[in-house]
C-alpha cells in the first residue's frame, strides 16, 4: 500500500468525546429525548459528527426508553441509516 494512502487511513484514528454532556429531556416507556451541544471533540476527520458518536447517542436513548418499562435490557441487534452529516451545534 502506498504510504500516502496509509497516512490517510491512520488520520481516521483520533479520540472522540463529549457524549458525557448529553442531557435527558424526556423519558417514558418506549420514548427518550436527549439533547447535547456537539463540540469539536465529536467531529470526524471530515468535520461531521462521527457516526459512532451518533450511534452511541441513539443506543443510550434506546436503552433509556426500554428501561422506562421497568425492566433490564440489552441491545441485541441494532442498525442506523444516516441521511446527512451533522456539524457542531445543539
Biopython code that builds the backbone (N, CA, C, O; Angstrom):
import numpy as np
from Bio.PDB.StructureBuilder import StructureBuilder

atoms = [
    (1, "UNK", "N", (0.849, -1.167, 0.000)),
    (1, "UNK", "CA", (0.000, 0.000, 0.000)),
    (1, "UNK", "C", (0.898, 1.234, 0.000)),
    (1, "UNK", "O", (1.911, 1.277, 0.699)),
    (2, "UNK", "N", (0.522, 2.224, -0.780)),
    (2, "UNK", "CA", (1.303, 3.458, -0.831)),
    (2, "UNK", "C", (1.252, 4.163, 0.526)),
    (2, "UNK", "O", (0.240, 4.110, 1.224)),
    (3, "UNK", "N", (2.337, 4.812, 0.885)),
    (3, "UNK", "CA", (2.432, 5.447, 2.203)),
    (3, "UNK", "C", (1.409, 6.565, 2.383)),
    (3, "UNK", "O", (0.895, 6.748, 3.487)),
    (4, "UNK", "N", (1.099, 7.322, 1.320)),
    (4, "UNK", "CA", (0.117, 8.408, 1.467)),
    (4, "UNK", "C", (-1.285, 7.856, 1.731)),
    (4, "UNK", "O", (-2.091, 8.501, 2.403)),
    (5, "UNK", "N", (-1.572, 6.673, 1.208)),
    (5, "UNK", "CA", (-2.869, 6.035, 1.487)),
    (5, "UNK", "C", (-2.910, 5.586, 2.938)),
    (5, "UNK", "O", (-3.904, 5.810, 3.629)),
    (6, "UNK", "N", (-1.845, 4.956, 3.402)),
    (6, "UNK", "CA", (-1.789, 4.522, 4.794)),
    (6, "UNK", "C", (-1.851, 5.720, 5.738)),
    (6, "UNK", "O", (-2.512, 5.651, 6.775)),
    (7, "UNK", "N", (-1.184, 6.801, 5.402)),
    (7, "UNK", "CA", (-1.251, 8.020, 6.225)),
    (7, "UNK", "C", (-2.684, 8.528, 6.314)),
    (7, "UNK", "O", (-3.134, 8.932, 7.387)),
    (8, "UNK", "N", (-3.403, 8.512, 5.198)),
    (8, "UNK", "CA", (-4.798, 8.950, 5.190)),
    (8, "UNK", "C", (-5.681, 8.047, 6.041)),
    (8, "UNK", "O", (-6.588, 8.514, 6.731)),
    (9, "UNK", "N", (-5.406, 6.766, 5.984)),
    (9, "UNK", "CA", (-6.163, 5.814, 6.801)),
    (9, "UNK", "C", (-5.901, 6.071, 8.277)),
    (9, "UNK", "O", (-6.838, 6.083, 9.077)),
    (10, "UNK", "N", (-4.668, 6.271, 8.642)),
    (10, "UNK", "CA", (-4.311, 6.469, 10.049)),
    (10, "UNK", "C", (-4.833, 7.787, 10.620)),
    (10, "UNK", "O", (-5.008, 7.908, 11.832)),
    (11, "UNK", "N", (-5.081, 8.770, 9.761)),
    (11, "UNK", "CA", (-5.653, 10.042, 10.238)),
    (11, "UNK", "C", (-7.072, 9.860, 10.783)),
    (11, "UNK", "O", (-7.569, 10.718, 11.512)),
    (12, "UNK", "N", (-7.718, 8.757, 10.438)),
    (12, "UNK", "CA", (-9.067, 8.481, 10.933)),
    (12, "UNK", "C", (-9.074, 8.037, 12.398)),
    (12, "UNK", "O", (-10.134, 8.012, 13.024)),
    (13, "UNK", "N", (-7.936, 7.694, 12.941)),
    (13, "UNK", "CA", (-7.851, 7.263, 14.339)),
    (13, "UNK", "C", (-7.561, 8.474, 15.206)),
    (13, "UNK", "O", (-6.460, 9.025, 15.177)),
    (14, "UNK", "N", (-8.557, 8.882, 15.977)),
    (14, "UNK", "CA", (-8.392, 10.012, 16.886)),
    (14, "UNK", "C", (-9.445, 9.905, 17.978)),
    (14, "UNK", "O", (-10.452, 9.219, 17.797)),
    (15, "UNK", "N", (-9.231, 10.569, 19.105)),
    (15, "UNK", "CA", (-10.204, 10.487, 20.198)),
    (15, "UNK", "C", (-11.548, 11.106, 19.809)),
    (15, "UNK", "O", (-11.600, 12.086, 19.065)),
    (16, "UNK", "N", (-12.615, 10.531, 20.315)),
    (16, "UNK", "CA", (-13.961, 11.057, 20.122)),
    (16, "UNK", "C", (-14.531, 11.277, 21.518)),
    (16, "UNK", "O", (-14.509, 10.363, 22.342)),
    (17, "UNK", "N", (-15.033, 12.459, 21.793)),
    (17, "UNK", "CA", (-15.526, 12.719, 23.142)),
    (17, "UNK", "C", (-16.713, 13.651, 23.170)),
    (17, "UNK", "O", (-17.106, 14.233, 22.159)),
    (18, "UNK", "N", (-17.271, 13.775, 24.357)),
    (18, "UNK", "CA", (-18.347, 14.716, 24.588)),
    (18, "UNK", "C", (-19.681, 14.083, 24.911)),
    (18, "UNK", "O", (-20.597, 14.783, 25.344)),
    (19, "UNK", "N", (-19.826, 12.780, 24.715)),
    (19, "UNK", "CA", (-21.133, 12.156, 24.937)),
    (19, "UNK", "C", (-21.564, 12.248, 26.396)),
    (19, "UNK", "O", (-22.749, 12.143, 26.714)),
    (20, "UNK", "N", (-20.590, 12.444, 27.274)),
    (20, "UNK", "CA", (-20.923, 12.577, 28.698)),
    (20, "UNK", "C", (-21.687, 13.870, 28.992)),
    (20, "UNK", "O", (-22.182, 14.055, 30.104)),
    (21, "UNK", "N", (-21.784, 14.753, 28.015)),
    (21, "UNK", "CA", (-22.521, 16.012, 28.181)),
    (21, "UNK", "C", (-23.983, 15.914, 27.755)),
    (21, "UNK", "O", (-24.693, 16.919, 27.767)),
    (22, "UNK", "N", (-24.445, 14.724, 27.378)),
    (22, "UNK", "CA", (-25.841, 14.543, 26.969)),
    (22, "UNK", "C", (-26.762, 14.824, 28.151)),
    (22, "UNK", "O", (-26.451, 14.485, 29.293)),
    (23, "UNK", "N", (-27.895, 15.445, 27.858)),
    (23, "UNK", "CA", (-28.902, 15.738, 28.885)),
    (23, "UNK", "C", (-30.201, 15.035, 28.511)),
    (23, "UNK", "O", (-30.633, 15.076, 27.358)),
    (24, "UNK", "N", (-30.810, 14.400, 29.483)),
    (24, "UNK", "CA", (-32.095, 13.742, 29.274)),
    (24, "UNK", "C", (-33.198, 14.792, 29.374)),
    (24, "UNK", "O", (-33.344, 15.437, 30.412)),
    (25, "UNK", "N", (-33.972, 14.967, 28.311)),
    (25, "UNK", "CA", (-35.066, 15.942, 28.292)),
    (25, "UNK", "C", (-36.405, 15.304, 28.628)),
    (25, "UNK", "O", (-37.208, 15.884, 29.360)),
    (26, "UNK", "N", (-36.645, 14.114, 28.095)),
    (26, "UNK", "CA", (-37.911, 13.405, 28.295)),
    (26, "UNK", "C", (-37.641, 11.913, 28.305)),
    (26, "UNK", "O", (-36.757, 11.430, 27.598)),
    (27, "UNK", "N", (-38.397, 11.188, 29.103)),
    (27, "UNK", "CA", (-38.326, 9.726, 29.053)),
    (27, "UNK", "C", (-39.664, 9.153, 29.501)),
    (27, "UNK", "O", (-40.267, 9.621, 30.466)),
    (28, "UNK", "N", (-40.108, 8.145, 28.789)),
    (28, "UNK", "CA", (-41.302, 7.380, 29.128)),
    (28, "UNK", "C", (-41.129, 6.025, 28.442)),
    (28, "UNK", "O", (-40.261, 5.884, 27.580)),
    (29, "UNK", "N", (-41.933, 5.030, 28.804)),
    (29, "UNK", "CA", (-41.781, 3.731, 28.149)),
    (29, "UNK", "C", (-41.837, 3.848, 26.621)),
    (29, "UNK", "O", (-42.837, 4.291, 26.055)),
    (30, "UNK", "N", (-40.771, 3.452, 25.983)),
    (30, "UNK", "CA", (-40.686, 3.493, 24.526)),
    (30, "UNK", "C", (-40.284, 4.831, 23.938)),
    (30, "UNK", "O", (-40.291, 4.997, 22.719)),
    (31, "UNK", "N", (-39.930, 5.801, 24.796)),
    (31, "UNK", "CA", (-39.588, 7.139, 24.302)),
    (31, "UNK", "C", (-38.497, 7.766, 25.173)),
    (31, "UNK", "O", (-38.574, 7.738, 26.402)),
    (32, "UNK", "N", (-37.499, 8.322, 24.529)),
    (32, "UNK", "CA", (-36.473, 9.100, 25.234)),
    (32, "UNK", "C", (-36.005, 10.211, 24.318)),
    (32, "UNK", "O", (-35.801, 9.997, 23.123)),
    (33, "UNK", "N", (-35.836, 11.387, 24.874)),
    (33, "UNK", "CA", (-35.366, 12.535, 24.104)),
    (33, "UNK", "C", (-34.164, 13.120, 24.838)),
    (33, "UNK", "O", (-34.241, 13.475, 26.015)),
    (34, "UNK", "N", (-33.062, 13.208, 24.115)),
    (34, "UNK", "CA", (-31.815, 13.726, 24.661)),
    (34, "UNK", "C", (-31.417, 14.993, 23.920)),
    (34, "UNK", "O", (-31.841, 15.224, 22.787)),
    (35, "UNK", "N", (-30.611, 15.798, 24.564)),
    (35, "UNK", "CA", (-30.061, 17.000, 23.938)),
    (35, "UNK", "C", (-28.605, 17.111, 24.344)),
    (35, "UNK", "O", (-28.213, 16.698, 25.435)),
    (36, "UNK", "N", (-27.824, 17.669, 23.460)),
    (36, "UNK", "CA", (-26.433, 17.929, 23.805)),
    (36, "UNK", "C", (-25.823, 18.919, 22.840)),
    (36, "UNK", "O", (-26.256, 19.044, 21.694)),
    (37, "UNK", "N", (-24.835, 19.604, 23.306)),
    (37, "UNK", "CA", (-24.065, 20.510, 22.463)),
    (37, "UNK", "C", (-22.974, 19.688, 21.783)),
    (37, "UNK", "O", (-22.148, 19.067, 22.452)),
    (38, "UNK", "N", (-22.977, 19.688, 20.471)),
    (38, "UNK", "CA", (-21.951, 18.974, 19.715)),
    (38, "UNK", "C", (-20.723, 19.879, 19.633)),
    (38, "UNK", "O", (-20.794, 20.996, 19.121)),
    (39, "UNK", "N", (-19.614, 19.385, 20.139)),
    (39, "UNK", "CA", (-18.374, 20.146, 20.131)),
    (39, "UNK", "C", (-17.383, 19.528, 19.144)),
    (39, "UNK", "O", (-17.647, 18.485, 18.546)),
    (40, "UNK", "N", (-16.270, 20.175, 18.994)),
    (40, "UNK", "CA", (-15.212, 19.701, 18.086)),
    (40, "UNK", "C", (-14.750, 18.285, 18.442)),
    (40, "UNK", "O", (-14.310, 17.539, 17.568)),
    (41, "UNK", "N", (-14.849, 17.915, 19.723)),
    (41, "UNK", "CA", (-14.397, 16.591, 20.173)),
    (41, "UNK", "C", (-15.174, 15.454, 19.522)),
    (41, "UNK", "O", (-14.678, 14.330, 19.447)),
    (42, "UNK", "N", (-16.392, 15.736, 19.050)),
    (42, "UNK", "CA", (-17.257, 14.705, 18.489)),
    (42, "UNK", "C", (-17.147, 14.606, 16.968)),
    (42, "UNK", "O", (-17.777, 13.742, 16.357)),
    (43, "UNK", "N", (-16.360, 15.475, 16.358)),
    (43, "UNK", "CA", (-16.280, 15.517, 14.898)),
    (43, "UNK", "C", (-15.264, 14.533, 14.349)),
    (43, "UNK", "O", (-14.247, 14.245, 14.979)),
    (44, "UNK", "N", (-15.557, 14.030, 13.174)),
    (44, "UNK", "CA", (-14.609, 13.158, 12.488)),
    (44, "UNK", "C", (-13.641, 13.979, 11.646)),
    (44, "UNK", "O", (-13.662, 15.209, 11.682)),
    (45, "UNK", "N", (-12.824, 13.314, 10.918)),
    (45, "UNK", "CA", (-11.802, 13.933, 10.078)),
    (45, "UNK", "C", (-12.393, 14.898, 9.057)),
    (45, "UNK", "O", (-11.708, 15.815, 8.605)),
    (46, "UNK", "N", (-13.653, 14.701, 8.691)),
    (46, "UNK", "CA", (-14.282, 15.495, 7.639)),
    (46, "UNK", "C", (-15.140, 16.638, 8.181)),
    (46, "UNK", "O", (-15.795, 17.341, 7.411)),
    (47, "UNK", "N", (-15.140, 16.825, 9.497)),
    (47, "UNK", "CA", (-15.877, 17.925, 10.101)),
    (47, "UNK", "C", (-17.322, 17.623, 10.444)),
    (47, "UNK", "O", (-18.058, 18.515, 10.864)),
    (48, "UNK", "N", (-17.738, 16.376, 10.272)),
    (48, "UNK", "CA", (-19.081, 15.951, 10.657)),
    (48, "UNK", "C", (-19.004, 15.183, 11.975)),
    (48, "UNK", "O", (-17.942, 14.693, 12.357)),
    (49, "UNK", "N", (-20.144, 15.084, 12.664)),
    (49, "UNK", "CA", (-20.175, 14.279, 13.879)),
    (49, "UNK", "C", (-19.863, 12.837, 13.493)),
    (49, "UNK", "O", (-20.420, 12.303, 12.534)),
    (50, "UNK", "N", (-18.971, 12.223, 14.247)),
    (50, "UNK", "CA", (-18.554, 10.843, 13.976)),
    (50, "UNK", "C", (-19.768, 9.918, 14.070)),
    (50, "UNK", "O", (-20.553, 10.010, 15.014)),
    (51, "UNK", "N", (-19.915, 9.037, 13.096)),
    (51, "UNK", "CA", (-21.056, 8.117, 13.079)),
    (51, "UNK", "C", (-21.144, 7.269, 14.336)),
    (51, "UNK", "O", (-22.241, 6.997, 14.824)),
    (52, "UNK", "N", (-20.004, 6.847, 14.865)),
    (52, "UNK", "CA", (-20.010, 6.057, 16.092)),
    (52, "UNK", "C", (-20.523, 6.853, 17.280)),
    (52, "UNK", "O", (-21.155, 6.300, 18.180)),
    (53, "UNK", "N", (-20.250, 8.157, 17.281)),
    (53, "UNK", "CA", (-20.751, 9.041, 18.332)),
    (53, "UNK", "C", (-22.270, 9.102, 18.268)),
    (53, "UNK", "O", (-22.941, 8.942, 19.288)),
    (54, "UNK", "N", (-22.819, 9.333, 17.072)),
    (54, "UNK", "CA", (-24.271, 9.394, 16.897)),
    (54, "UNK", "C", (-24.926, 8.060, 17.241)),
    (54, "UNK", "O", (-25.992, 8.022, 17.855)),
    (55, "UNK", "N", (-24.279, 6.969, 16.840)),
    (55, "UNK", "CA", (-24.822, 5.649, 17.119)),
    (55, "UNK", "C", (-24.867, 5.416, 18.629)),
    (55, "UNK", "O", (-25.838, 4.858, 19.141)),
    (56, "UNK", "N", (-23.832, 5.835, 19.336)),
    (56, "UNK", "CA", (-23.810, 5.685, 20.795)),
    (56, "UNK", "C", (-24.929, 6.476, 21.446)),
    (56, "UNK", "O", (-25.579, 5.991, 22.372)),
    (57, "UNK", "N", (-25.156, 7.690, 20.969)),
    (57, "UNK", "CA", (-26.237, 8.519, 21.499)),
    (57, "UNK", "C", (-27.598, 7.844, 21.275)),
    (57, "UNK", "O", (-28.445, 7.832, 22.168)),
    (58, "UNK", "N", (-27.795, 7.287, 20.081)),
    (58, "UNK", "CA", (-29.041, 6.574, 19.789)),
    (58, "UNK", "C", (-29.190, 5.333, 20.666)),
    (58, "UNK", "O", (-30.289, 5.033, 21.133)),
    (59, "UNK", "N", (-28.101, 4.617, 20.891)),
    (59, "UNK", "CA", (-28.136, 3.425, 21.733)),
    (59, "UNK", "C", (-28.495, 3.787, 23.175)),
    (59, "UNK", "O", (-29.243, 3.063, 23.831)),
    (60, "UNK", "N", (-27.963, 4.903, 23.663)),
    (60, "UNK", "CA", (-28.309, 5.376, 25.009)),
    (60, "UNK", "C", (-29.803, 5.666, 25.105)),
    (60, "UNK", "O", (-30.462, 5.241, 26.054)),
    (61, "UNK", "N", (-30.334, 6.387, 24.127)),
    (61, "UNK", "CA", (-31.763, 6.730, 24.127)),
    (61, "UNK", "C", (-32.622, 5.468, 24.064)),
    (61, "UNK", "O", (-33.636, 5.369, 24.756)),
    (62, "UNK", "N", (-32.221, 4.515, 23.246)),
    (62, "UNK", "CA", (-32.982, 3.264, 23.138)),
    (62, "UNK", "C", (-32.982, 2.520, 24.469)),
    (62, "UNK", "O", (-34.014, 2.001, 24.894)),
    (63, "UNK", "N", (-31.833, 2.470, 25.120)),
    (63, "UNK", "CA", (-31.743, 1.795, 26.411)),
    (63, "UNK", "C", (-32.584, 2.475, 27.472)),
    (63, "UNK", "O", (-33.254, 1.808, 28.261)),
    (64, "UNK", "N", (-32.553, 3.806, 27.495)),
    (64, "UNK", "CA", (-33.357, 4.560, 28.473)),
    (64, "UNK", "C", (-34.845, 4.333, 28.255)),
    (64, "UNK", "O", (-35.596, 4.122, 29.207)),
    (65, "UNK", "N", (-35.266, 4.379, 26.995)),
    (65, "UNK", "CA", (-36.694, 4.230, 26.700)),
    (65, "UNK", "C", (-37.185, 2.818, 27.010)),
    (65, "UNK", "O", (-38.351, 2.629, 27.357)),
    (66, "UNK", "N", (-36.317, 1.842, 26.890)),
    (66, "UNK", "CA", (-36.685, 0.475, 27.235)),
    (66, "UNK", "C", (-36.667, 0.269, 28.746)),
    (66, "UNK", "O", (-37.539, -0.404, 29.296)),
    (67, "UNK", "N", (-35.675, 0.848, 29.414)),
    (67, "UNK", "CA", (-35.581, 0.722, 30.869)),
    (67, "UNK", "C", (-36.771, 1.386, 31.551)),
    (67, "UNK", "O", (-37.142, 1.001, 32.660)),
    (68, "UNK", "N", (-37.374, 2.378, 30.900)),
    (68, "UNK", "CA", (-38.557, 3.046, 31.449)),
    (68, "UNK", "C", (-39.754, 2.091, 31.558)),
    (68, "UNK", "O", (-40.723, 2.398, 32.252)),
    (69, "UNK", "N", (-39.696, 0.938, 30.881)),
    (69, "UNK", "CA", (-40.712, -0.103, 31.049)),
    (69, "UNK", "C", (-40.484, -0.874, 32.351)),
    (69, "UNK", "O", (-41.210, -1.820, 32.658)),
    (70, "UNK", "N", (-39.461, -0.455, 33.116)),
    (70, "UNK", "CA", (-39.093, -1.056, 34.398)),
    (70, "UNK", "C", (-38.601, -2.485, 34.246)),
    (70, "UNK", "O", (-38.962, -3.377, 35.014)),
    (71, "UNK", "N", (-37.763, -2.675, 33.229)),
    (71, "UNK", "CA", (-37.143, -3.970, 33.006)),
    (71, "UNK", "C", (-35.714, -3.758, 32.521)),
    (71, "UNK", "O", (-35.433, -2.809, 31.788)),
    (72, "UNK", "N", (-34.828, -4.635, 32.928)),
    (72, "UNK", "CA", (-33.462, -4.529, 32.428)),
    (72, "UNK", "C", (-33.457, -4.925, 30.959)),
    (72, "UNK", "O", (-34.342, -5.642, 30.494)),
    (73, "UNK", "N", (-32.453, -4.450, 30.239)),
    (73, "UNK", "CA", (-32.409, -4.705, 28.803)),
    (73, "UNK", "C", (-30.977, -4.644, 28.306)),
    (73, "UNK", "O", (-30.080, -4.156, 28.994)),
    (74, "UNK", "N", (-30.787, -5.136, 27.130)),
    (74, "UNK", "CA", (-29.505, -5.054, 26.438)),
    (74, "UNK", "C", (-29.795, -4.970, 24.938)),
    (74, "UNK", "O", (-30.745, -5.581, 24.448)),
    (75, "UNK", "N", (-28.980, -4.220, 24.223)),
    (75, "UNK", "CA", (-29.139, -4.137, 22.773)),
    (75, "UNK", "C", (-28.596, -5.420, 22.161)),
    (75, "UNK", "O", (-27.397, -5.693, 22.222)),
    (76, "UNK", "N", (-29.479, -6.191, 21.578)),
    (76, "UNK", "CA", (-29.068, -7.445, 20.952)),
    (76, "UNK", "C", (-28.646, -7.214, 19.502)),
    (76, "UNK", "O", (-27.686, -7.815, 19.018)),
    (77, "UNK", "N", (-29.374, -6.340, 18.825)),
    (77, "UNK", "CA", (-29.082, -6.051, 17.424)),
    (77, "UNK", "C", (-29.603, -4.651, 17.123)),
    (77, "UNK", "O", (-30.676, -4.265, 17.585)),
    (78, "UNK", "N", (-28.849, -3.911, 16.361)),
    (78, "UNK", "CA", (-29.282, -2.561, 16.033)),
    (78, "UNK", "C", (-28.602, -2.096, 14.764)),
    (78, "UNK", "O", (-27.531, -2.582, 14.401)),
    (79, "UNK", "N", (-29.236, -1.150, 14.093)),
    (79, "UNK", "CA", (-28.643, -0.563, 12.891)),
    (79, "UNK", "C", (-29.101, 0.884, 12.791)),
    (79, "UNK", "O", (-30.050, 1.299, 13.456)),
    (80, "UNK", "N", (-28.416, 1.638, 11.954)),
    (80, "UNK", "CA", (-28.755, 3.046, 11.778)),
    (80, "UNK", "C", (-28.479, 3.427, 10.326)),
    (80, "UNK", "O", (-27.523, 2.942, 9.721)),
    (81, "UNK", "N", (-29.309, 4.283, 9.783)),
    (81, "UNK", "CA", (-29.103, 4.826, 8.446)),
    (81, "UNK", "C", (-28.928, 6.334, 8.579)),
    (81, "UNK", "O", (-29.824, 7.020, 9.071)),
    (82, "UNK", "N", (-27.797, 6.849, 8.150)),
    (82, "UNK", "CA", (-27.524, 8.270, 8.216)),
    (82, "UNK", "C", (-28.045, 8.941, 6.949)),
    (82, "UNK", "O", (-27.748, 8.497, 5.839)),
    (83, "UNK", "N", (-28.816, 10.004, 7.114)),
    (83, "UNK", "CA", (-29.409, 10.702, 5.988)),
    (83, "UNK", "C", (-28.563, 11.889, 5.526)),
    (83, "UNK", "O", (-28.550, 12.237, 4.345)),
    (84, "UNK", "N", (-27.865, 12.499, 6.469)),
    (84, "UNK", "CA", (-26.983, 13.624, 6.129)),
    (84, "UNK", "C", (-25.992, 13.816, 7.270)),
    (84, "UNK", "O", (-26.190, 13.302, 8.370)),
    (85, "UNK", "N", (-24.936, 14.551, 7.000)),
    (85, "UNK", "CA", (-23.939, 14.837, 8.026)),
    (85, "UNK", "C", (-24.453, 15.847, 9.034)),
    (85, "UNK", "O", (-25.313, 16.668, 8.716)),
    (86, "UNK", "N", (-23.934, 15.788, 10.235)),
    (86, "UNK", "CA", (-24.277, 16.716, 11.306)),
    (86, "UNK", "C", (-23.013, 17.430, 11.722)),
    (86, "UNK", "O", (-21.965, 16.804, 11.879)),
    (87, "UNK", "N", (-23.104, 18.749, 11.903)),
    (87, "UNK", "CA", (-21.949, 19.526, 12.339)),
    (87, "UNK", "C", (-22.127, 19.956, 13.783)),
    (87, "UNK", "O", (-22.953, 19.387, 14.497)),
    (88, "UNK", "N", (-21.381, 20.933, 14.219)),
    (88, "UNK", "CA", (-21.478, 21.408, 15.596)),
    (88, "UNK", "C", (-22.795, 22.117, 15.837)),
    (88, "UNK", "O", (-23.454, 22.558, 14.895)),
    (89, "UNK", "N", (-23.174, 22.225, 17.093)),
    (89, "UNK", "CA", (-24.425, 22.872, 17.474)),
    (89, "UNK", "C", (-25.179, 22.003, 18.461)),
    (89, "UNK", "O", (-24.630, 21.048, 19.011)),
    (90, "UNK", "N", (-26.448, 22.341, 18.683)),
    (90, "UNK", "CA", (-27.286, 21.558, 19.615)),
    (90, "UNK", "C", (-28.207, 20.639, 18.847)),
    (90, "UNK", "O", (-28.987, 19.902, 19.450)),
]
sb = StructureBuilder()
sb.init_structure("model")
sb.init_model(0)
sb.init_chain("A")
sb.init_seg("    ")
for serial, (resi, resn, name, xyz) in enumerate(atoms, 1):
    if name == "N":
        sb.init_residue(resn, " ", resi, " ")
    sb.init_atom(name, np.array(xyz, "f"), 0.0, 1.0, " ", f" {name:<3s}", serial, name[0])
structure = sb.get_structure()
